[in-house]
Amino acid sequence: LDGVAFTPCATPKSYANLSEGSHAFEVRATDAAGNTDATPARLTWTVDTDVPVPSPITLNVAIASDTDIVESTPKANYGDIASLTSDGDEPTGSGQDAYALLRFDLSGVPAGSTVDSARLVLDVTDTTSQAYEAYALEKAWVEKQASWRWSRSGSWWEVSGARGATDRSPQSLANLTPDALGRQAFGLNTSGVARVQGWIDGTVANNGLILAGSSNTDGFDFSSGESLDASPRPVLRITYTPAR
């Protein structure tokens, strides 16, 4: 090892606690007559104890499931529609609400990663100048079963419209004012980033988001995960730093 005198050894041979830097290991054979190989086999390598600092990565996390829940049609499910709505007055003049539910597949984010930021990206097809809020859903729901009254077959929301304390988080995770057509990104606040981190870490269940604005009188529409073209579908754009 590293030019010291040859000594008999067995195979395999291992070394521990080598100093940082380059090293060389040579092996030569001697036959029964005492003839020694003049060209030993040689392996070189470098020990580097500096752990590289990982760079942040931005990932567009795909939508896993989405639907509308609509107060005026409380038993209806909208899990197969290509356009979703959030509105505080649907149909117009009724004062009734419609909310959008979205959940994203976070399996592509490596365990142990640290979330630096998160943005909800929507393809807006009908605008509004009014602000809407995104809340974390606390109760599990099923895309093709959820309605204004229940989260899934046989399981009611605590309060219809997922408005109960066990249905959604009390604090808003993001503010949305979708006042322009096309692709728009809405940043999640500190609570929102912390919630996404919890989803990735598995400390809280990933039940996704609800977009709501019960006092609003002008709603907005956006493309859903059922859009035939993948490009306008909702994504959760996460910037994260992988674990060392």
C-alpha positions as CSV (number, residue, x, y, z in Angstrom):
1,L,0.0,0.0,0.0
2,D,1.3,3.4,-1.0
3,G,4.9,2.1,-1.8
4,V,5.7,0.3,1.5
5,A,7.3,-3.1,1.4
6,F,5.3,-6.0,0.0
7,T,4.0,-8.4,2.6
8,P,1.9,-11.6,2.3
9,C,-1.8,-11.0,2.3
10,A,-5.1,-12.9,1.7
11,T,-7.9,-12.0,-0.7
12,P,-10.0,-10.0,-0.3
13,K,-7.9,-7.2,1.4
14,S,-9.4,-4.1,2.9
15,Y,-8.1,-0.9,4.6
16,A,-9.9,1.5,6.9
17,N,-9.2,5.1,8.1
18,L,-7.0,6.0,5.2
19,S,-5.8,9.6,5.0
20,E,-7.5,12.1,2.6
21,G,-5.8,12.2,-0.8
22,S,-4.5,9.7,-3.4
23,H,-3.6,6.1,-2.7
24,A,-2.2,3.1,-4.6
25,F,-2.4,-0.6,-3.9
26,E,-0.2,-3.2,-5.7
27,V,-0.3,-7.0,-5.8
28,R,2.4,-9.3,-7.1
29,A,2.7,-13.1,-7.2
30,T,5.7,-15.3,-6.3
31,D,5.8,-18.9,-7.5
32,A,7.1,-21.9,-5.7
33,A,10.5,-21.5,-7.3
34,G,10.8,-17.9,-5.9
35,N,10.2,-16.1,-9.2
36,T,8.4,-12.8,-8.5
37,D,6.1,-11.0,-10.9
38,A,8.0,-7.9,-12.2
39,T,4.7,-6.1,-13.2
40,P,2.4,-6.0,-10.1
41,A,-1.3,-5.3,-10.6
42,R,-2.1,-1.7,-9.5
43,L,-5.2,0.1,-8.3
44,T,-5.3,3.8,-7.5
45,W,-8.1,5.9,-5.9
46,T,-8.6,9.1,-4.0
47,V,-10.1,9.6,-0.5
48,D,-12.2,12.7,-0.3
49,T,-13.9,13.5,3.1
50,D,-15.6,16.7,1.9
51,V,-19.3,16.1,1.5
52,P,-20.6,18.1,-1.5
53,V,-23.4,20.5,-0.8
54,P,-26.4,19.5,-2.9
55,S,-27.9,22.2,-5.2
56,P,-31.7,23.0,-5.1
57,I,-33.9,21.3,-7.6
58,T,-37.2,22.6,-9.0
59,L,-39.8,19.9,-9.8
60,N,-43.2,20.3,-11.3
61,V,-45.3,17.8,-9.3
62,A,-48.2,16.3,-11.3
63,I,-51.8,16.5,-10.3
64,A,-53.0,13.2,-8.9
65,S,-56.7,13.9,-8.5
66,D,-59.0,16.9,-8.6
67,T,-62.7,17.7,-8.6
68,D,-65.3,20.4,-7.8
69,I,-67.8,20.4,-5.0
70,V,-70.8,22.5,-5.6
71,E,-73.4,23.7,-3.1
72,S,-76.2,24.1,-5.6
73,T,-75.8,20.4,-6.6
74,P,-74.8,18.9,-3.2
75,K,-74.9,15.2,-4.3
76,A,-73.2,15.6,-7.6
77,N,-69.6,14.6,-8.3
78,Y,-67.4,16.4,-10.9
79,G,-64.3,14.2,-10.9
80,D,-64.3,13.8,-14.6
81,I,-64.7,17.4,-15.9
82,A,-61.9,19.1,-17.8
83,S,-62.4,22.6,-16.2
84,L,-62.7,23.4,-12.5
85,T,-64.3,26.4,-10.8
86,S,-64.0,28.3,-7.5
87,D,-66.8,30.7,-6.9
88,G,-68.6,32.3,-4.0
89,D,-71.8,32.9,-6.2
90,E,-72.5,29.8,-8.3
91,P,-74.9,30.0,-10.1
92,T,-74.8,33.8,-10.4
93,G,-77.2,35.5,-7.9
94,S,-77.6,32.4,-5.8
95,G,-75.0,33.2,-3.1
96,Q,-74.0,29.5,-3.2
97,D,-70.4,28.3,-3.4
98,A,-68.3,26.1,-5.6
99,Y,-64.8,24.9,-4.5
100,A,-62.0,23.1,-6.2
101,L,-60.1,20.2,-4.6
102,L,-56.6,19.3,-5.8
103,R,-54.1,16.7,-4.7
104,F,-50.6,16.2,-6.1
105,D,-48.3,13.1,-6.4
106,L,-45.2,13.9,-4.3
107,S,-43.6,10.4,-4.7
108,G,-40.9,11.9,-7.0
109,V,-39.4,14.1,-4.2
110,P,-36.7,12.1,-2.4
111,A,-37.1,11.4,1.3
112,G,-35.2,13.7,3.6
113,S,-35.4,16.7,1.1
114,T,-35.9,20.2,2.4
115,V,-38.6,22.2,0.7
116,D,-37.4,25.7,-0.1
117,S,-40.5,27.0,-1.8
118,A,-43.7,25.8,-3.4
119,R,-46.0,27.4,-6.0
120,L,-49.4,26.3,-7.3
121,V,-49.5,26.6,-11.1
122,L,-52.9,26.8,-12.8
123,D,-54.0,27.4,-16.4
124,V,-56.6,30.1,-15.9
125,T,-59.5,30.1,-18.5
126,D,-61.8,32.6,-16.8
127,T,-60.4,35.4,-14.7
128,T,-61.4,37.3,-11.6
129,S,-60.0,40.3,-9.7
130,Q,-61.1,38.9,-6.4
131,A,-58.8,37.0,-4.1
132,Y,-59.3,33.3,-3.3
133,E,-57.6,31.2,-0.6
134,A,-56.0,27.7,-0.7
135,Y,-56.4,25.6,2.5
136,A,-55.0,22.2,3.3
137,L,-57.6,19.4,3.4
138,E,-57.5,17.4,6.6
139,K,-59.9,14.7,5.5
140,A,-59.2,12.1,2.9
141,W,-61.4,12.3,-0.3
142,V,-61.9,10.3,-3.5
143,E,-61.9,12.1,-6.8
144,K,-64.9,10.2,-8.4
145,Q,-66.9,10.2,-5.1
146,A,-66.5,13.6,-3.4
147,S,-69.4,16.0,-3.4
148,W,-70.6,19.1,-1.4
149,R,-71.9,16.7,1.3
150,W,-69.3,13.9,1.5
151,S,-65.6,13.4,1.0
152,R,-66.1,9.9,-0.2
153,S,-68.8,7.3,-0.2
154,G,-70.0,6.7,3.3
155,S,-67.9,9.5,4.8
156,W,-69.5,12.9,5.3
157,W,-67.6,16.2,5.6
158,E,-67.9,17.5,9.2
159,V,-69.6,20.6,7.6
160,S,-70.9,20.4,4.0
161,G,-68.5,22.0,1.6
162,A,-65.5,20.8,3.6
163,R,-65.9,23.8,5.9
164,G,-65.5,22.1,9.2
165,A,-62.4,22.1,11.6
166,T,-61.6,18.5,10.7
167,D,-62.2,19.1,7.0
168,R,-59.6,21.8,6.3
169,S,-56.8,23.8,7.9
170,P,-57.9,27.0,9.7
171,Q,-55.1,29.0,8.1
172,S,-54.7,29.9,4.5
173,L,-51.7,28.4,2.7
174,A,-51.8,30.7,-0.3
175,N,-53.6,33.7,-1.7
176,L,-54.8,33.5,-5.3
177,T,-55.9,36.4,-7.5
178,P,-56.2,34.8,-11.0
179,D,-56.7,38.1,-12.9
180,A,-55.0,37.0,-16.2
181,L,-55.6,34.2,-18.7
182,G,-53.1,31.4,-19.1
183,R,-50.5,29.9,-16.9
184,Q,-50.2,31.6,-13.5
185,A,-48.1,30.6,-10.5
186,F,-49.3,31.4,-6.9
187,G,-46.7,31.1,-4.2
188,L,-47.5,29.2,-1.0
189,N,-46.8,31.1,2.3
190,T,-44.7,29.8,5.1
191,S,-47.5,27.7,6.4
192,G,-48.0,26.3,2.9
193,V,-44.3,25.4,2.5
194,A,-44.4,23.7,6.0
195,R,-47.5,21.7,5.0
196,V,-45.8,20.5,1.8
197,Q,-42.7,19.5,3.9
198,G,-45.0,17.5,6.1
199,W,-46.5,15.7,3.2
200,I,-43.1,14.7,1.9
201,D,-41.9,13.7,5.4
202,G,-45.1,11.8,6.0
203,T,-45.8,13.6,9.3
204,V,-49.2,14.7,7.9
205,A,-51.5,13.0,5.4
206,N,-51.3,14.4,1.9
207,N,-55.0,15.2,1.3
208,G,-54.2,18.1,-1.0
209,L,-55.8,21.6,-1.2
210,I,-59.2,23.3,-1.4
211,L,-59.5,26.6,-3.3
212,A,-62.3,28.6,-1.7
213,G,-63.7,32.1,-1.4
214,S,-67.2,32.0,0.2
215,S,-67.8,35.8,0.2
216,N,-66.7,36.4,-3.4
217,T,-69.2,37.2,-6.1
218,D,-67.0,36.5,-9.1
219,G,-65.4,33.1,-9.7
220,F,-62.6,31.8,-11.8
221,D,-62.1,28.7,-13.9
222,F,-58.9,26.7,-14.7
223,S,-58.0,23.5,-16.6
224,S,-58.2,20.3,-14.6
225,G,-56.2,17.1,-14.5
226,E,-58.7,15.6,-17.0
227,S,-57.6,18.0,-19.7
228,L,-56.7,16.0,-22.8
229,D,-53.6,18.1,-23.3
230,A,-51.2,17.6,-20.4
231,S,-49.6,21.1,-20.6
232,P,-52.5,23.0,-19.0
233,R,-53.0,20.6,-16.1
234,P,-52.4,21.9,-12.6
235,V,-48.9,21.3,-11.1
236,L,-47.3,22.0,-7.7
237,R,-43.9,23.5,-8.5
238,I,-41.6,22.7,-5.6
239,T,-38.0,23.8,-5.2
240,Y,-36.2,21.5,-2.8
241,T,-32.7,20.7,-1.6
242,P,-31.9,17.0,-1.4
243,A,-30.5,15.5,1.7
244,R,-26.7,15.1,1.8
